[in-house]
């Protein structure tokens, strides 16, 4: 029987009938799949890892021997769909140079006699011949390109995709939380294989801040391996972990990378991660505006838990920036500043600088170089007491407070 050149157990399990797979383990491998083990979730990984490496290799080798009839019996619907979408490509059998491998792994010589295909053993002349149909000789190889193209398209990845090895493919790159992330797909089955395939990826793709490896269902079981990969900012996640249902849009919030400066990425929701990727906010600082002014020319602000004072002069400008930030779309404010009065931006930045995570007020109050300014943190991280601001003694502050979301 012909072998699938790009066969992977992960992909096979996605479509194989559960009952058929249980019969295979019971009848062919003399093993019983526990009732609580499912082929479509992480529970199968636990069972798979109880097998020794030689058993896993033998099973993968045996399951590669799948022909047209076998694929149809697994699922005719999915078989037809995968052919139509070009995930399965017809693989022409080379009758002159290839042997036929039966389901027991025996090598056989194939010949056509009186219009019938007969497979005879090349090792044991007493072994009964197999009489085959044309359908038994049709074979297909898994084509990874449509999958790569769909992931690349839905996530708007840059750079060209390319093959790293038979099991690992580079899909593309995306800027996520201000750092470049290289996206890979890997068809892996166990930890030793993952270690061999994943270490050294950086040397093969050039400078990338982070690496996200997508696996159909394989999960790393070794904490040591996970830690060593994390030290290189490599994270390995399953399709189930990162893809939305029914499409290949990646939820980057599931990948807990370290920042290039060594700090941990803050816990963000899917929407917040998407916003950081889309609008390129530079900071993760949190600001609360109580709207209180206990002393003249002094307004309370809380930056990352630190209580500070903001003078009256730049305070209305801060509230105007908050209004723009809360409207979404990046929060950029286009504001004309009279010549000689640019110091207003310095006066806005100076009081908050010491309480910022990076101590860089020019990043927090960002200027794009074209007279546009914004508060460069996520809108969810800026809160306020609107009722207090509506009672503020400064008329401009009250006017802007009316525009703030309730």
C-alpha positions as CSV (number, residue, x, y, z in Angstrom):
1,X,0.0,0.0,0.0
2,X,1.2,3.5,-0.8
3,X,2.4,5.8,2.0
4,X,1.3,9.4,2.4
5,X,4.5,11.4,2.1
6,X,3.2,14.3,4.2
7,X,1.2,12.2,6.7
8,X,0.9,13.4,10.3
9,X,-0.9,11.8,13.1
10,X,-2.4,15.1,14.2
11,X,-4.1,15.7,10.8
12,X,-5.2,12.0,10.6
13,X,-6.9,12.1,14.0
14,X,-8.9,15.2,13.0
15,X,-10.9,13.1,10.5
16,X,-10.6,9.5,11.5
17,X,-13.8,7.8,12.9
18,X,-13.5,7.3,16.7
19,X,-14.8,3.7,16.6
20,X,-12.5,2.8,13.7
21,X,-9.5,4.1,15.7
22,X,-10.4,2.2,18.8
23,X,-10.7,-1.0,16.7
24,X,-7.3,-0.4,15.3
25,X,-5.6,-0.1,18.7
26,X,-7.5,-3.1,20.0
27,X,-7.0,-5.5,17.1
28,X,-3.7,-4.3,15.6
29,X,-1.9,-3.0,18.7
30,X,-3.5,-5.0,21.4
31,X,-4.2,-1.8,23.4
32,X,-7.5,-0.4,24.7
33,X,-8.2,3.3,24.3
34,X,-9.7,4.4,27.6
35,X,-13.3,5.6,27.4
36,X,-12.4,9.1,28.5
37,X,-9.9,9.5,25.7
38,X,-11.1,11.5,22.7
39,X,-9.3,11.8,19.4
40,X,-10.2,15.5,19.1
41,X,-8.8,17.0,22.3
42,X,-5.8,17.0,24.6
43,X,-6.9,13.7,26.3
44,X,-5.4,11.7,23.4
45,X,-2.0,13.3,24.0
46,X,-2.0,11.9,27.5
47,X,-2.6,8.4,26.1
48,X,-0.1,8.9,23.3
49,X,2.6,9.8,25.7
50,X,2.2,6.6,27.7
51,X,3.6,4.7,24.6
52,X,7.3,4.4,24.2
53,X,9.0,6.1,21.3
54,X,9.4,2.9,19.2
55,X,5.6,2.2,19.5
56,X,4.7,5.7,18.4
57,X,7.0,5.5,15.4
58,X,5.6,2.1,14.5
59,X,2.0,3.3,14.7
60,X,2.7,6.4,12.6
61,X,4.5,4.3,10.0
62,X,1.6,1.8,9.9
63,X,-1.1,4.5,9.7
64,X,0.6,6.0,6.7
65,X,-0.4,3.0,4.6
66,X,-3.8,4.4,3.6
67,X,-5.4,4.1,0.2
68,X,-8.5,5.5,-1.5
69,X,-10.7,2.9,0.1
70,X,-9.4,3.5,3.6
71,X,-9.8,7.3,3.3
72,X,-13.4,6.9,2.1
73,X,-14.3,4.5,4.9
74,X,-12.9,7.0,7.5
75,X,-15.2,9.8,6.2
76,X,-16.4,10.0,2.6
77,X,-17.6,13.6,3.2
78,X,-14.3,14.9,4.5
79,X,-12.3,12.9,2.0
80,X,-14.3,14.6,-0.9
81,X,-14.0,18.0,0.8
82,X,-10.2,17.7,1.3
83,X,-9.8,16.7,-2.4
84,X,-11.9,19.6,-3.6
85,X,-10.0,22.1,-1.4
86,X,-6.7,20.6,-2.7
87,X,-5.6,19.5,0.8
88,X,-5.3,16.0,-0.7
89,X,-3.4,15.6,-4.0
90,X,-3.5,12.5,-6.1
91,X,-0.1,10.8,-5.8
92,X,0.6,8.7,-8.9
93,X,1.9,5.2,-8.1
94,X,5.2,4.3,-9.7
95,X,4.5,0.6,-10.7
96,X,8.1,0.0,-11.9
97,X,10.1,1.4,-9.0
98,X,7.8,1.2,-6.0
99,X,6.9,-1.8,-3.9
100,X,3.4,-2.2,-2.4
101,X,3.2,-2.2,1.4
102,X,0.2,-4.1,2.9
103,X,-1.5,-3.2,6.2
104,X,0.8,-5.5,8.2
105,X,3.8,-3.6,6.8
106,X,4.9,-6.4,4.5
107,X,6.6,-5.5,1.2
108,X,5.0,-6.9,-1.9
109,X,5.7,-7.1,-5.6
110,X,2.8,-5.7,-7.7
111,X,1.9,-6.9,-11.1
112,X,-1.2,-7.0,-13.3
113,X,-2.4,-10.4,-14.5
114,X,-5.4,-10.9,-16.7
115,X,-6.6,-7.4,-15.9
116,X,-6.3,-7.9,-12.1
117,X,-3.7,-6.4,-9.8
118,X,-1.9,-9.0,-7.7
119,X,0.5,-8.2,-4.8
120,X,2.8,-11.1,-3.9
121,X,5.3,-11.2,-1.1
122,X,8.9,-10.4,-1.9
123,X,10.1,-12.2,1.3
124,X,7.8,-15.2,1.8
125,X,6.7,-17.2,-1.2
126,X,4.1,-19.1,0.9
127,X,2.3,-15.9,1.8
128,X,-1.0,-15.7,0.1
129,X,-1.3,-13.1,-2.7
130,X,-3.5,-10.1,-2.4
131,X,-6.0,-9.3,-5.1
132,X,-6.5,-5.6,-5.4
133,X,-8.9,-3.2,-7.1
134,X,-7.8,0.0,-8.9
135,X,-9.3,1.9,-5.9
136,X,-6.9,0.2,-3.6
137,X,-4.0,1.6,-5.5
138,X,-5.2,5.2,-5.5
139,X,-3.3,7.3,-3.0
140,X,-3.1,10.9,-1.9
141,X,-0.5,13.1,-0.2
142,X,-1.4,15.9,2.2
143,X,-0.8,19.3,0.7
144,X,0.0,21.9,3.3
145,X,0.0,24.9,1.0
146,X,-3.8,25.7,1.1
147,X,-3.6,25.7,4.9
148,X,-0.6,28.0,5.0
149,X,-2.3,30.3,2.5
150,X,-5.5,30.5,4.5
151,X,-3.7,31.2,7.8
152,X,-1.5,33.8,6.1
153,X,-4.5,35.5,4.4
154,X,-6.8,35.6,7.5
155,X,-4.1,37.0,9.7
156,X,-2.5,39.4,7.1
157,X,1.0,38.0,7.6
158,X,3.9,39.6,5.8
159,X,7.0,37.9,4.2
160,X,7.0,34.8,2.1
161,X,6.1,31.4,3.4
162,X,8.7,28.6,3.1
163,X,9.4,25.1,4.2
164,X,11.8,24.6,7.1
165,X,11.7,20.8,7.2
166,X,9.3,18.0,6.3
167,X,7.4,18.8,9.6
168,X,7.8,22.5,10.0
169,X,6.8,25.4,7.8
170,X,7.2,29.1,8.2
171,X,4.0,31.0,7.4
172,X,4.8,34.6,7.8
173,X,5.4,37.5,10.3
174,X,3.2,40.0,12.1
175,X,3.8,42.9,14.5
176,X,2.1,42.0,17.8
177,X,2.4,44.2,20.8
178,X,5.2,46.2,19.2
179,X,7.3,43.2,18.5
180,X,7.7,41.0,15.4
181,X,6.2,37.5,15.7
182,X,7.2,34.7,13.3
183,X,4.3,32.2,12.8
184,X,5.1,28.6,12.1
185,X,3.1,25.4,11.7
186,X,4.6,22.2,13.0
187,X,3.3,18.6,12.6
188,X,4.7,17.0,15.7
189,X,3.7,14.0,17.8
190,X,6.0,13.8,20.8
191,X,8.5,15.9,22.8
192,X,11.8,14.6,21.4
193,X,10.5,15.3,18.0
194,X,9.6,18.8,19.1
195,X,13.0,19.4,20.6
196,X,14.7,18.3,17.4
197,X,12.5,20.4,15.1
198,X,12.0,23.7,17.1
199,X,15.4,24.5,18.5
200,X,17.4,26.4,15.9
201,X,14.4,27.9,14.2
202,X,15.8,31.4,14.8
203,X,18.9,30.6,12.8
204,X,16.8,29.6,9.8
205,X,14.5,32.6,9.6
206,X,16.6,35.6,10.6
207,X,15.8,38.3,13.1
208,X,12.5,37.8,14.8
209,X,11.5,38.9,18.3
210,X,9.1,36.0,19.0
211,X,8.1,32.7,17.5
212,X,4.6,31.2,17.7
213,X,4.5,27.5,16.6
214,X,1.0,26.2,15.7
215,X,0.4,22.4,16.0
216,X,-2.9,20.7,15.0
217,X,-3.2,18.9,18.4
218,X,0.2,18.2,19.8
219,X,1.0,19.7,23.3
220,X,4.4,19.7,24.9
221,X,4.4,17.6,28.1
222,X,7.9,18.3,29.4
223,X,8.0,21.4,31.6
224,X,11.8,21.6,31.0
225,X,11.3,21.7,27.3
226,X,8.6,24.4,27.6
227,X,11.0,26.5,29.8
228,X,13.9,26.1,27.4
229,X,11.8,27.1,24.4
230,X,10.3,30.0,26.4
231,X,13.8,31.2,27.1
232,X,14.2,31.7,23.4
233,X,10.7,33.3,23.2
234,X,9.3,30.3,21.4
235,X,5.7,29.3,22.3
236,X,4.0,26.1,21.0
237,X,0.2,26.1,21.0
238,X,-2.5,23.9,19.4
239,X,-5.0,25.0,16.8
240,X,-7.7,24.7,19.5
241,X,-5.7,27.1,21.7
242,X,-5.4,29.9,19.2
243,X,-7.9,29.6,16.4
244,X,-11.4,30.9,16.5
245,X,-14.1,28.3,15.7
246,X,-14.6,27.8,11.9
247,X,-11.7,30.0,10.8
248,X,-7.9,30.4,11.1
249,X,-7.8,33.9,12.7
250,X,-5.1,33.7,15.5
251,X,-6.0,34.9,19.0
252,X,-2.6,36.4,19.8
253,X,-3.7,37.0,23.4
254,X,-3.2,33.3,24.1
255,X,0.5,33.6,23.4
256,X,2.1,34.9,26.6
257,X,5.5,36.1,25.3
258,X,8.0,38.2,27.1
259,X,8.7,41.7,25.7
260,X,12.0,42.3,23.9
261,X,13.1,44.3,27.0
262,X,12.6,41.2,29.1
263,X,9.4,42.3,30.8
264,X,6.3,40.1,30.8
265,X,3.5,40.8,28.4
266,X,0.5,42.1,30.4
267,X,-2.6,39.9,30.5
268,X,-4.7,41.3,27.7
269,X,-8.1,40.3,26.2
270,X,-8.3,39.2,22.6
271,X,-9.8,42.6,21.7
272,X,-7.0,44.5,23.6
273,X,-4.3,42.4,21.9
274,X,-5.9,43.1,18.5
275,X,-6.1,46.9,19.3
276,X,-2.4,47.0,20.3
277,X,-1.5,45.2,17.1
278,X,-3.7,47.5,14.9
279,X,-3.1,50.9,16.6
280,X,0.4,50.3,17.9
281,X,0.0,51.8,21.3
282,X,3.4,52.0,22.9
283,X,2.6,51.8,26.7
284,X,0.6,49.6,29.1
285,X,0.3,52.3,31.8
286,X,-3.0,52.7,33.7
287,X,-4.4,56.1,34.5
288,X,-7.4,57.1,36.7
289,X,-8.7,60.6,36.8
290,X,-10.8,61.1,40.0
291,X,-11.9,64.6,38.9
292,X,-11.0,66.1,42.3
293,X,-8.9,69.2,42.8
294,X,-8.3,69.6,46.6
295,X,-6.1,72.6,46.2
296,X,-6.1,75.5,43.7
297,X,-4.1,74.8,40.6
298,X,-3.8,71.1,41.5
299,X,-5.8,68.2,40.0
300,X,-5.5,64.6,41.3
301,X,-4.3,61.8,39.0
302,X,-3.5,58.2,39.7
303,X,-0.8,56.7,37.4
304,X,-0.1,53.0,37.9
305,X,-1.3,53.3,41.5
306,X,0.7,56.4,42.3
307,X,-1.2,59.5,43.2
308,X,0.2,62.7,41.6
309,X,-0.9,66.3,41.0
310,X,-1.6,67.8,37.5
311,X,-1.5,71.7,37.2
312,X,-4.6,73.5,36.0
313,X,-3.0,74.7,32.7
314,X,-2.4,71.3,31.0
315,X,-5.3,69.5,32.7
316,X,-8.0,70.4,30.1
317,X,-5.7,69.2,27.3
318,X,-5.4,65.8,29.2
319,X,-9.1,65.5,29.3
320,X,-9.4,66.3,25.6
321,X,-6.9,63.6,24.8
322,X,-8.9,61.1,26.9
323,X,-12.1,62.0,24.9
324,X,-10.2,61.3,21.7
325,X,-8.8,58.1,23.0
326,X,-12.1,56.8,24.1
327,X,-13.5,57.3,20.7
328,X,-11.2,54.6,19.4
329,X,-9.4,54.5,16.1
330,X,-6.0,55.1,17.7
331,X,-6.9,58.2,19.7
332,X,-4.9,60.7,17.7
333,X,-5.7,64.4,18.3
334,X,-5.0,67.0,15.7
335,X,-4.6,70.3,17.6
336,X,-3.2,73.6,16.5
337,X,-0.6,75.0,18.9
338,X,0.3,78.6,18.6
339,X,3.9,79.5,17.9
340,X,5.8,79.8,21.2
341,X,3.2,77.8,23.2
342,X,4.6,74.3,22.5
343,X,5.6,74.1,26.2
344,X,2.1,73.0,27.0
345,X,3.0,69.5,26.0
346,X,6.1,69.5,28.2
347,X,3.9,70.7,31.1
348,X,1.5,67.9,30.5
349,X,4.2,65.2,30.4
350,X,6.4,66.4,33.3
351,X,4.1,65.6,36.3
352,X,3.4,62.0,35.1
353,X,6.9,61.0,33.9
354,X,8.1,59.5,37.2
355,X,5.1,57.3,37.7
356,X,5.2,55.7,34.2
357,X,6.3,52.1,33.7
358,X,9.1,53.1,31.3
359,X,9.6,56.6,32.8
360,X,9.2,57.9,29.3
361,X,6.5,60.6,29.1
362,X,7.1,61.2,25.3
363,X,6.0,57.6,24.7
364,X,2.9,57.9,26.9
365,X,1.9,61.3,25.4
366,X,3.0,60.4,21.9
367,X,3.6,62.7,19.0
368,X,3.6,61.3,15.5
369,X,5.8,64.0,14.1
370,X,3.0,65.6,12.2
371,X,1.4,67.6,14.9
372,X,-0.8,64.8,16.1
373,X,-0.7,63.7,19.7
374,X,-2.4,60.9,21.7
375,X,-2.3,59.0,25.0
376,X,-0.5,55.9,23.9
377,X,-2.0,53.2,26.1
378,X,-5.2,51.1,25.6
379,X,-8.5,53.0,26.2
380,X,-9.5,50.4,28.7
381,X,-6.5,51.4,30.9
382,X,-7.8,55.0,31.3
383,X,-10.7,55.5,33.7
384,X,-12.3,58.6,35.3
385,X,-15.1,59.9,37.5
386,X,-17.3,61.6,35.0
387,X,-19.6,63.1,37.6
388,X,-16.8,64.8,39.4
389,X,-15.3,66.2,36.1
390,X,-18.8,67.6,35.2
391,X,-18.5,69.7,38.4
392,X,-14.9,70.8,37.8
393,X,-14.4,74.6,38.2
394,X,-12.7,74.9,34.7
395,X,-15.3,75.4,32.0
396,X,-13.2,73.6,29.4
397,X,-12.9,70.5,31.6
398,X,-16.7,70.4,32.1
399,X,-17.2,70.8,28.3
400,X,-14.9,67.9,27.5
401,X,-16.3,65.8,30.3
402,X,-19.8,65.9,28.6
403,X,-18.2,64.1,25.6
404,X,-16.8,61.3,27.7
405,X,-18.6,57.9,27.6
406,X,-20.8,57.3,30.7
